[in-house]
Amino acid sequence: MSLIRIVKMTFKEEDVETFRHIFEERKERIASFPGCSKLELLNDKNIFFTYSAWDDVEALEKYRSSELFQSTWSLTKKLFAAKAEAWSVRKVE
């Protein structure tokens, strides 16, 4: 059963386009990371959510410890207007 990861990020208005550029530049590499089967970006004004599906907790943790995640997160987090929130959940069948 896959693991769904939802991350809520609120950006400063002036940094929304910068974030969109970072995401656009990296989304294919994230989506093709071993263990990732889905990646979507959702938004409402300056609030964005990433919705990703992972094979399991181990796959997500490998991604989170990767250079790809570390570099993406370091570029992204300095654009936040509020602390990011994240949930790892499973689909209820």
N, C-alpha and C positions, 0 to 999 in steps of 0.2 A: 504494500500500500504506500502510495506516495505521500510526501510531506509537502504541504503548501506553506510558503513563506510570504507574509504580507508585511510590507514596510511602509509606514506613513512618514512622509517628509514634507515639512512646511518651509518654503523658501522665501527669502527676501524678494519682494517684487522685482527689484532691479537685477536679480540673479536668476530669474526663471529661464531666460534664454540660454544662459551659460550652462545651467543644468541640462536643459534639453539637448544642447550640443554634446555634452559629455555622454549622456545616455545614448544618443544616436550613434556616436562614434564607437561605443563599446558594446551595444546590445547584442550584436551577432556573436561576439566572443563569449559573453556571459551565457547566452542561450545555448551555445554549443559546448559549454563546459561539461565534462563528464558527470552524468547524474542529473543534469537539468533537462527537463522535457518541455518546459513552457516558461515564457517570460512575457509579461505584459506590463505596460505603463498606463496608468489611469490618472486623471487629474480633474480638479475643480479649482479654477483660478490659480493660486500659488501653492496649493496642496496637491502633492503627487503621492501615488501609491504604486509600489512595484508588487506584482503578483507573480510568483514563480513556483513551479512544481519541481520537486526533487525526488529522486528514487528513495532516499532515506536520510536520516539525520547525518550519517557519515558523509554522504555526498555533499550535503549543505556545508558541513564543517570543513571539508576539504576545500570547497570554494572559498569559504570565509577566511581560511588561512593562506589562500593563494596570493601571489603578487598582483594578479588582476583585481581581486577584491580590494586589497590593501591600497593600491594606487587609486582606484575608482573612489573608494570611500574617503580617502584623504582630500581629493579634489572636491568631492560633493559636500562633505560635512561643514566646510567653512562657508558654505552658501546658505546654511540653515537659518531660519528666523526663529525656530523652536526646536527643542530636542526631538530627534527621530523616535518613533515608536515601532516595535516589531513584534510580530506574532508568528509562531510556527504551529500550524493546525493540521488536522486530518479531516478529510471529508467524511461526513456521517452517511453511511450507506442506508 
